Amino acid sequence: MMEPVMCPFCGGSELIEEEESEMETDEEYWVIYHWRCQDCGEGFEKIIARPLSESFEEMEDDEGPLWS
């Protein structure tokens, strides 16, 4: 997983990764990475969504996550 290099709100680089969460729907498995900026205090997420048919190894190798 590629880590963010800056906060999307203020551009700061002092980021803390918080505990990740997971969610499963009928068709997809989501891993949600939570980040908090120490410069401005805002939080943001990095979400990786994959079809349930993909293996765990394929999810780990992907470098195309979505930002919210």
C-alpha positions as CSV (number, residue, x, y, z in Angstrom):
1,M,0.0,0.0,0.0
2,M,1.3,3.4,-0.9
3,E,1.1,5.9,2.0
4,P,-0.1,9.4,1.5
5,V,2.7,12.1,1.4
6,M,0.5,15.1,2.3
7,C,-2.8,16.1,3.8
8,P,-5.5,16.8,1.1
9,F,-6.8,19.6,3.3
10,C,-3.7,21.7,4.3
11,G,-0.8,20.1,2.4
12,G,0.9,19.2,5.7
13,S,3.2,16.2,5.9
14,E,2.8,15.2,9.6
15,L,0.4,12.3,9.1
16,I,-0.5,9.5,11.5
17,E,-2.1,6.3,10.4
18,E,-4.9,5.3,12.6
19,E,-6.4,1.8,13.0
20,E,-7.8,0.4,9.7
21,S,-11.3,-0.9,9.3
22,E,-12.9,-3.5,7.0
23,M,-16.3,-3.8,5.4
24,E,-17.8,-6.5,3.3
25,T,-20.9,-6.1,1.0
26,D,-22.5,-8.7,-1.2
27,E,-20.0,-8.1,-4.0
28,E,-17.0,-6.3,-2.6
29,Y,-14.5,-6.3,0.3
30,W,-13.3,-2.9,1.5
31,V,-10.2,-2.0,3.5
32,I,-10.4,1.5,4.8
33,Y,-7.2,3.1,6.0
34,H,-7.7,6.1,8.3
35,W,-5.2,9.0,8.5
36,R,-5.1,12.1,10.6
37,C,-3.0,15.2,9.9
38,Q,-1.1,16.6,12.9
39,D,-0.8,20.0,11.2
40,C,-4.5,20.8,10.8
41,G,-6.2,17.9,12.7
42,E,-8.4,16.8,9.8
43,G,-8.9,13.1,9.1
44,F,-9.2,11.4,5.7
45,E,-9.4,7.8,4.4
46,K,-7.8,5.7,1.7
47,I,-10.2,3.0,0.5
48,I,-9.3,-0.2,-1.3
49,A,-12.4,-2.0,-2.7
50,R,-12.1,-5.4,-4.4
51,P,-14.5,-8.0,-5.7
52,L,-15.0,-10.8,-3.2
53,S,-13.7,-13.2,-5.9
54,E,-10.1,-11.7,-5.8
55,S,-7.6,-13.3,-3.5
56,F,-6.0,-11.5,-0.5
57,E,-2.6,-11.5,-2.3
58,E,-4.0,-9.6,-5.3
59,M,-5.4,-7.0,-2.9
60,E,-2.0,-6.5,-1.2
61,D,-0.2,-6.1,-4.6
62,D,-2.6,-3.4,-6.0
63,E,-1.4,0.2,-6.3
64,G,-4.6,1.8,-7.5
65,P,-6.6,2.8,-4.3
66,L,-9.2,5.5,-4.2
67,W,-8.9,8.5,-2.0
68,S,-11.9,10.0,-0.2
